[in-house]
Structures are given as C-alpha cells and as structure tokens.
Amino acid sequence: MKEKFKGLWPAMFTPVLDNGEPAYEEMEKLVELFISQQLDGLYILGSTGQGLLFTEEQRKKATEVVSKISAGRIPVIVHVGSLTTAESIRLAQHAEKCGVDGISSVPPIYYTGNADTALAHYSKIAASTSLPFFPYQLGDDSIPGNVHDFIERLLEIPNITGMKLTTNQLLNISSVHNQAGDRLKLFSGSDELFCHATLCGTVGAIGTFYNVWGVACKHAMSAFVKGNYTLGKEFMLAFQQTIEQVLPNVWTFLRKAMLLKYNIDIGKTKGPLGNAHKEWQDDQVRAILEKIESIPQSIVNS
C-alpha cells in the first residue's frame, strides 16, 4: 500500500466558474492531463485546490469527479481539513466511499491550541476510515512543542502513513525523518526545495507548480536522485528564480499558464484569495514557460 506514495504529485487546482462553483469539466481535463503525463499521484482540495473555500457538498462532488476519472490509473489523496473535526470526518468517510487512496488534513484551523489539540484532531479523522492518513503541516514552525515527542505520539495514530511538510526549513524535515525513519512517507510541500528535500528523507513532493511543469520537475527530481547534480542545480536555480518572479501575482500567472500550455481554464480564485493579483501578458507567460521547459533538455545535450 505504501509503495504508491512516492514521486511527484501536483497539488491539483480546483477550476472555478465565474459564479464560484467548481468547474467539474475542467477538473476532468486536469486529471486526464496528469495521467497522460505519467505523474505519480494527485493531491486534491488542499491549499492550491482552494478546498477550504468550497462548501462540504462541493468538496464531496469534486472528490467524486476526480475519483471517477482517475479510477485506479493514478493514486489520489484527498485533503479533508476543515474548520470542524466533524466535517473533516464526514469528508474523510465520503472519500473512502469514493475509493481514493489516502486522506490528509491540516491541524485545527482556528482553535489551534497545542500538540494535544492537533493530535486529538488527527486521531479522530484517521480513525474514521481505513485509509492511509497524511497530516499536512503548513509553515516553518507548524509542529507544536518538541518535534520528537510529537512524532512519536503521531505514530501511535491509526492508519498514519506519512506527512506533507510544507516548510522551507530543511532541518525540520530531516528531524522528522531521523525520528520516524521508514515509518512515515514524507512529501515536501515547498516547490522551490523539492530536490533539496530528497536529501532530508522525503520520498516525493506535492506542489502547486507541478500543475504547470509536472513533467519537467519529475524529470529533474529523478535525475537528481540518480546523481545528476548538474541538472538538479541548474533546474532548481532557474525554478526558484521563476517562483520568486511570479509569486506577487501567482494566481493570475497560473491561470494564464494553464490556458496557454494546456488550454485548460482554472478560472479566477475564490476571494479573498488572489483578488488583488494583476493580469499577465501572454508573451510574458510564454517566455517563462519556455525558460523552464528548456532546462532539462539543454543540460542533457550539453
């Protein structure tokens, strides 16, 4: 079961119509695209997927659409985190009925509390299904209290399989890995460090920009792990530069990039997310797309 949890996974967009409803037909196109690209899995309804901004019924419908299209052709993890533990449990149980491969959740969103609060929240969600469970730790200081104590208590939770660690602190990732070893499958959630994180014990990466550059990023990570330091270095430097360049207006960039590259419209974000981002010109986005796509082949041919 655990062997499917590795490699490069897009944190998949949830396309949105002008009225704020999920655009399910565009969602189907995304799933088919990532299957055709032979990416390793899909992480849906997380931060990039705007999951917390949709209603419970919309999230359930999105899970149904993705699970039906994926149909065993690509693994799917559903993020079920919400404001209340009860809603997370309902979303988790629905995801299990849909036949997905795993579930994930952030800690309590508003009433954060301490390690006891987070672990109790996780325990109730994880115990509500038989699915592999992946806590989603978001932020450089997102593990409360002593990391080693937290991880040991986390490992006592039923169905715990791995973690999604969205942090720029590589020492945090290696601390978790050194404590848990092979008991946890760790995914890096910081796109700009997906190669670096493999040196700290991650088995894969889940991120936003893999929606656009999944093939190139998978190639770079695979080559880096196999020892191609030059490709890894050159790709990551250019990739980091690009991320830094687009972040101030990232949502409008991503929409334009997906339209130009794949003819898939992910729509506008649900406010307040990205509601102040400025529009990009087509030629600006095309230049950035071409820059990243050319790196792996240019290194191979040099």
N, C-alpha and C positions, 0 to 999 in steps of 0.2 A: 504493500500500500504506500509506504513512504517513498519508494523509488520514483514515483511520478512527480514528487515535489522537489523539483530542481530546475535549473536553467533560467531562461529569460521570459518573464511574463509581463505583458502590458497591464498597467492599471487602467482598465478599459474605460473609455469615455461612455457616458450615457447620453446619446444625442437627444437634443431638446427641440421641440416645435416652438413656434412663436408664442403660443398660448401657455407655454411652460410645461406641457405634457411631454413625457418621453416619446421620442420618435422611434418607434419599435422597428420600422422597416430599415432605417439607417443602422440600427443596432444589429440587425441580422446581417447587413453588409459587412459590418466590422468583424463579426465572428467569423464569417466566411473568409475575409481577408487574412486574418491571423492564422486560420487553419491552413490556407494556401501558402502562407509564408513559413510554415512549419515551426512556428514559435512554440514554446514549451508549455504554456498554460495561460489562463485568463483570470485576473483578479477583478471582480466587478463590484460596483456600488461603494467603493471606498472614497477617498478624498477627491481623486480625479474624476471618479464616476458620480460625484455630487450626491451620493447616496443619502446623506443626512438631510438634504433639501427636498427630497421627494416624500410623498405620503407612504404609509405602510403598504397600501394596496398597489401603488405604482412600483414600489420596490419588489413586491411579490410578482407582479406581472413581468418586470424586467428579468427577474430570475427565471421565470418560466420560458421566456423568449430565448434567452441565452442557452439554457439547458437543453431546450428542444433542438436548437440549431447545432450545438456542439455534439450532443448525442454520443458521447464516448470518443469523439475524434480529437478532443483536446481537453485536458483537465481544467476544472473551474473551481475557484474558491470564491465564495460569496461573503462580502463584508456585511455583518448584521448588526453592527454597533448602532445604538440609538440613545435617545435621552433616558429611556427607562429600561431596566433589566427585562421587564415583562415583554416589551415589544421586541427586544433582541431575541428572546426565547421563541416568540411566535415566528419571527423571520427565520431563525435557525431551523425550526421544525418544518417550516414550509420549504426551505432549501433542501432539506433531507428528502422530502417527498418528491422534489423535482429531480433527484438523482445526481446532485452535484458531488464534487469530490472532497470539499472541505469548506469550513466556515472560519471567519475571522471577526475580531471585534477590537475596537479601541477600548481603553479603560472608561469608567464613568465620565460622561462628558461635562456635566455641570457640577454635580456634587462629587468632586474628585476625591476628597478625603485623603486616605493614606494607603499603605500597602494592603492592609486588611480589607479596605473597601474595594480596591481593584481586584484582589484575588477572589473575594466573595462574588463579585460581578462575573468574573471569568468562569468561576466554578459552576455557577447556575446555568450559564449559557452552554458550557461544554457538556454538562451532564444531561442537557435536554435532548441531545441526539447522540447517535453513534458515529458521527462524522469526525474526521481529524480536525483539531482546533488549533488556530494560529492567532494568538494575541498580537495586536498591532500597536507597538509602542511608537508614539509620534513625538519627536523632539529630543534634543540632546540630553535632557535631564528627566526623561519620562518614566524611568524606573524608580519608584519611590523607595527611600531608605537604602539599606545595604543591598547591593546588587546580588551578592552571593546568597544571602538569606532569601531574597525574593525569588531567585531562580529555583532554589531547592524547593520552596513551597509551591512554585508554579508547576514543577514537575510532578507534584502529587495530584494535580487536577486530572480527572478522567479525560481521555482522548487527546491530551496535549501532544502535539506532533512537531510544532515548530513555532517560529516567531517572524513577524515582519518588523524590521528595525529601521525606522526612518530617522537616522541620525548622521550628522557629519563627524561625530566623534568615533573614530575607528577603534579607539581603546575600549569604548563601551561594547562594541560588537565582539572584540576578542575576549573581553571579560566574560560575556555571556557564553561564548563558545568554550572557553577554557573551563568554565564551571559545568556546563551541560554536556560537552563532548558531542557524541553522535546521538544523544537522547533528544536533541532539538535540531530540526532542519531550519537553518537561519536564512532569511532572504533580506538582502539590502534594499531599503526603500529610498535611498538617495541616489538619483540617477547619475549625478556627477561623480560618484565614487564606486560605480558597480564593479570595475576591475580591481580597484584598491581593496574593496571589501572581501574579495576572494582570499586575500592574504590573511584575513582575520577570521576565517572559518565559515563564510557563507557558502551555500550550495547553489544560490541563484539570486536573481534580482527582480523586483517588481517596481515598475515606474511609469510615469506619465509619458515621457518622450519615446518610449518603446512603441507607442501607438503609431508614431510617425516613422521612426528609424529602427524598428524591431530587428529587421534582417541585418543591418549594418552593426547594430550593437551586439547581437548574438554572435556574429562573426568575430567581432573584436574581442569579446569576452572569452570565447572558445579558444581563439588563437593565443591570447594572453595566458590562459591557464595551461596551455600546452607548451609555453615557453617563449612565445614570440613577444619579447619585451618591447622591441622597437614599434611594432604595430600598436600594442597596448598604450605605450607612451604617447605616440603621435595622435592616436584616435582620442584618447582621454583629454589631452590638452585642447584639441580643437572642439571637442564636445563640450567641455567646461566653458570655453570661451563663448560658444554659441548659447549655452544655457544662460550665462551671465548677460548676454546681449538681449535675449528675448524676454527674460523674466519680468521686466517692468510692464510689458503688455503681452503676457504669455498666453492668455486665453484667446485673444484675437489672432495671435500668431498661429496657435494650434488649429483654430478653425480654418484659417486660410490655407495652412499647410495640408490639412487633410483633404480639402477641396481640390487643391492644385495637384496633389500627388495621387490621390485615390478616388477623386470625385465622390467623396462621402461628406455630407454636411452634418457636423455635430451640433450645429445651432449655437445660439447665444447661451451664456451661462445663466443660471437662476440667481437673481440678485439676492444679496449684495455681492456675490462672488463675481469678480472681474467687471463690475459695472462701470468702472472708470478707465478701462483699458482702451487705448487708441487703436484705430484701424491701421493695418499694414498695406503697403502697395504690393501688387503681385510680383514685380521684379525683385523687390527686397526679399520676399519669402523664397522665390525660386533660387536666388543666389545662395541663400543659407542651406536650402535643401541639397543643392548640387555640391556645396562645400563638404558636407558631412558624408554624402554618398560616395564621394570620390576617394576618401581617405583609405579604406581598406585595400582597394584595388591598386592605388598608387604605391602603397607600401609593398604589396606583393610583387609589383612589377619593377620596383627599384633595385 
